Amino acid sequence: MRRYTELTPFNAWAWFWLGRACADMGTPGEARSAFGRALACEEEGSFETDAREYLRELSS
């Protein structure tokens, strides 16, 4: 997934899937960072993802 973000750094879905992978591997800090980057990409015009929902789940 990290390689995917390197190849497509402005693709919100790349960052979203990295966040999901990090969350599943038990690294919530990295997941939060990746979801945050996905949201930043969305604001820059990239695809809409579910990053906000997953970020909210990590925060609770």
N, CA, C and O of each residue as an XYZ file, in Angstrom:
240
protein
N       0.825     -1.188      0.000
C       0.000      0.000      0.000
C       0.876      1.261      0.000
O       0.545      2.261     -0.637
N       1.981      1.192      0.716
C       2.864      2.372      0.715
C       3.340      2.694     -0.709
O       3.417      3.854     -1.114
N       3.651      1.643     -1.439
C       4.113      1.843     -2.829
C       3.007      2.487     -3.668
O       3.280      3.333     -4.520
N       1.788      2.092     -3.428
C       0.637      2.670     -4.140
C       0.572      4.175     -3.892
O       0.309      4.942     -4.818
N       0.811      4.610     -2.637
C       0.778      6.051     -2.356
C       1.959      6.762     -3.000
O       1.856      7.935     -3.358
N       3.091      6.055     -3.152
C       4.236      6.657     -3.827
C       3.951      6.861     -5.310
O       4.348      7.866     -5.899
N       3.261      5.897     -5.901
C       2.953      5.975     -7.330
C       1.841      6.975     -7.627
O       1.843      7.619     -8.676
N       0.888      7.104     -6.701
C      -0.259      7.997     -6.914
C      -0.483      8.855     -5.661
O      -1.476      8.671     -4.957
N       0.433      9.788     -5.380
C       0.376     10.535     -4.119
C      -0.847     11.447     -3.963
O      -1.135     11.891     -2.852
N      -1.551     11.727     -5.020
C      -2.716     12.606     -4.930
C      -4.037     11.844     -5.035
O      -5.101     12.446     -5.180
N      -3.958     10.526     -4.960
C      -5.139      9.674     -5.046
C      -5.626      9.351     -3.635
O      -4.956      8.636     -2.891
N      -6.786      9.877     -3.271
C      -7.317      9.681     -1.922
C      -7.511      8.209     -1.587
O      -7.317      7.810     -0.439
N      -7.889      7.398     -2.566
C      -8.105      5.974     -2.298
C      -6.812      5.269     -1.942
O      -6.828      4.339     -1.135
N      -5.698      5.678     -2.514
C      -4.409      5.070     -2.157
C      -4.134      5.292     -0.668
O      -3.730      4.366      0.036
N      -4.350      6.507     -0.197
C      -4.116      6.828      1.206
C      -5.149      6.158      2.102
O      -4.828      5.731      3.211
N      -6.373      6.065      1.631
C      -7.413      5.389      2.411
C      -7.033      3.931      2.653
O      -7.107      3.447      3.783
N      -6.626      3.228      1.591
C      -6.287      1.813      1.740
C      -5.039      1.618      2.579
O      -4.930      0.615      3.284
N      -4.099      2.539      2.526
C      -2.949      2.468      3.416
C      -3.427      2.615      4.860
O      -2.963      1.898      5.747
N      -4.348      3.541      5.092
C      -4.906      3.714      6.428
C      -5.597      2.463      6.931
O      -5.427      2.079      8.088
N      -6.368      1.830      6.078
C      -7.044      0.584      6.464
C      -6.025     -0.496      6.807
O      -6.176     -1.202      7.804
N      -4.993     -0.624      5.986
C      -3.966     -1.635      6.240
C      -3.263     -1.364      7.571
O      -3.034     -2.285      8.355
N      -2.928     -0.121      7.817
C      -2.263      0.235      9.077
C      -3.179     -0.037     10.270
O      -2.726     -0.558     11.290
N      -4.434      0.303     10.153
C      -5.384      0.037     11.241
C      -5.491     -1.455     11.495
O      -5.513     -1.882     12.650
N      -5.559     -2.254     10.446
C      -5.660     -3.707     10.587
C      -4.391     -4.316     11.179
O      -4.447     -5.359     11.831
N      -3.250     -3.670     10.953
C      -1.988     -4.181     11.483
C      -1.705     -3.672     12.899
O      -0.695     -4.031     13.504
N      -2.604     -2.837     13.419
C      -2.430     -2.364     14.785
C      -1.522     -1.163     14.944
O      -0.908     -0.978     15.994
N      -1.433     -0.341     13.897
C      -0.640      0.883     13.995
C      -1.567      2.088     13.777
O      -1.577      2.682     12.699
N      -2.347      2.443     14.813
C      -3.348      3.497     14.666
C      -2.778      4.876     14.343
O      -3.437      5.670     13.673
N      -1.581      5.168     14.804
C      -0.975      6.460     14.484
C      -0.740      6.618     12.989
O      -1.044      7.656     12.402
N      -0.198      5.574     12.390
C       0.026      5.596     10.940
C      -1.303      5.625     10.192
O      -1.430      6.287      9.162
N      -2.288      4.907     10.714
C      -3.614      4.900     10.082
C      -4.213      6.302     10.101
O      -4.744      6.766      9.092
N      -4.129      6.974     11.244
C      -4.662      8.347     11.338
C      -3.989      9.264     10.326
O      -4.647     10.065      9.660
N      -2.686      9.138     10.220
C      -1.934      9.967      9.278
C      -2.376      9.709      7.836
O      -2.571     10.647      7.064
N      -2.530      8.446      7.484
C      -2.942      8.096      6.116
C      -4.366      8.565      5.838
O      -4.644      9.092      4.761
N      -5.273      8.378      6.803
C      -6.641      8.855      6.605
C      -6.665     10.376      6.478
O      -7.422     10.928      5.681
N      -5.837     11.040      7.264
C      -5.748     12.502      7.157
C      -5.279     12.941      5.784
O      -5.784     13.913      5.225
N      -4.311     12.220      5.247
C      -3.827     12.544      3.901
C      -4.901     12.264      2.858
O      -5.023     13.006      1.883
N      -5.676     11.211      3.048
C      -6.790     10.923      2.133
C      -7.775     12.085      2.135
O      -8.259     12.495      1.081
N      -8.073     12.614      3.319
C      -9.003     13.743      3.403
C      -8.419     14.982      2.733
O      -9.140     15.731      2.075
N      -7.129     15.197      2.895
C      -6.480     16.336      2.235
C      -6.572     16.191      0.720
O      -6.828     17.166      0.013
N      -6.363     14.980      0.225
C      -6.480     14.738     -1.222
C      -7.898     15.005     -1.702
O      -8.098     15.574     -2.776
N      -8.881     14.595     -0.908
C     -10.277     14.851     -1.275
C     -10.516     16.353     -1.419
O     -11.166     16.798     -2.365
N      -9.985     17.130     -0.473
C     -10.169     18.584     -0.522
C      -9.491     19.195     -1.738
O      -9.896     20.253     -2.218
N      -8.450     18.519     -2.235
C      -7.725     19.001     -3.413
C      -8.377     18.527     -4.712
O      -7.885     18.821     -5.801
N      -9.498     17.784     -4.593
C     -10.228     17.379     -5.785
C     -10.156     15.910     -6.130
O     -10.666     15.499     -7.172
N      -9.536     15.107     -5.283
C      -9.457     13.670     -5.553
C     -10.787     12.997     -5.233
O     -11.766     13.650     -4.872
N     -10.794     11.705     -5.372
C     -11.990     10.902     -5.146
C     -12.462     10.995     -3.696
O     -11.654     11.191     -2.788
N     -13.750     10.858     -3.484
C     -14.307     10.843     -2.138
C     -14.195      9.437     -1.566
O     -14.517      8.458     -2.239
N     -13.735      9.341     -0.316
C     -13.540      8.047      0.341
C     -14.323      8.007      1.653
O     -15.058      8.936      1.987
N     -14.147      6.920      2.378
C     -14.755      6.775      3.704
C     -13.762      7.115      4.811
O     -13.961      6.714      5.958
N     -12.713      7.836      4.492
C     -11.646      8.129      5.447
C     -12.164      8.837      6.695
O     -11.721      8.533      7.802
N     -13.078      9.760      6.537
C     -13.596     10.507      7.684
C     -14.256      9.569      8.700
O     -14.065      9.719      9.906
N     -15.021      8.616      8.211
C     -15.684      7.653      9.101
C     -14.668      6.784      9.835
O     -14.805      6.555     11.037
N     -13.659      6.303      9.130
C     -12.660      5.447      9.761
C     -11.809      6.252     10.735
O     -11.420      5.739     11.784
N     -11.521      7.484     10.405
C     -10.764      8.355     11.305
C     -11.552      8.593     12.594
O     -10.991      8.603     13.690
N     -12.839      8.782     12.441
C     -13.715      8.969     13.606
C     -13.720      7.722     14.482
O     -13.686      7.826     15.708
N     -13.761      6.539     13.861
C     -13.737      5.275     14.614
C     -12.422      5.120     15.386
O     -12.426      4.636     16.518
N     -11.302      5.525     14.784
C     -10.017      5.426     15.465
C      -9.935      6.365     16.660
O      -9.245      6.078     17.639
N     -10.636      7.478     16.576
C     -10.592      8.480     17.641
C     -11.469      8.119     18.820
O     -11.310      8.690     19.899
N     -12.396      7.179     18.643
C     -13.294      6.839     19.758
C     -12.797      5.686     20.587
O     -13.450      5.294     21.554
